[in-house]
């Protein structure tokens, strides 16, 4: 439906602009659906920004095609202290730090029970920079080809891998290293941050699929305080 509305504009709008418009229309639709409402969640475990990964036993939410479509940048339609665990994988880098992520963290703290755990992962600013320093990100490119053999082979020098991680076609708004993300979490209600690994995350929540992305991702765990 939304794509059909934007189709007449295809010839005059850039792909990036059309993507932004489509996403904003999905946000508007979710906001209209949830305006003024509060729902009792079906689980005390929240998986936000789930995309196509629906994890059994969790409330899987996203802006569309989820168990509870919502706009993560607005008030979450859940009661205070609803969740004991919150997980999100490679979502927060798509949110503007000041105007979207910080309001979301405030809402997550509101709906988190005391000492609830939050597990996040995202591209690691420090690792990406280190890849560049060591070999102009050649190892980063080779690792991507190993994990994703069907990925596009481009003729750009390997330094372009850094741009791809930073910008991701205009979808990434910010990257974090551990210190920056731990500080942001601490400022908005989640303390005792620990730098963890994918292995530790999967030991805690084995129902999640393996990503094999430790080589360029930051995994962090913190607690509602």
Secondary structure, 3 states (H helix, E strand, C coil): CHHHHHHCCCCCCCHHHHHHHHHHHHHHHHHHHHCCCCECCCCCEEEECCCCCCCCCCEEEECCCCCEECCCCCCCCECCCCEEEEEEECCHHHCCHHHHHHHHHHHHHHHEEEEEEEEEEEEEHHHHHHHHHHHCCHHHHHHHHHHCCCCCCCCCCCCHHHHHHHHHHHCCCCCECHHHHHHHHHHCCEEEEEEECHHHHHHHCCCCCCCCCCCCEEEEEEEEC
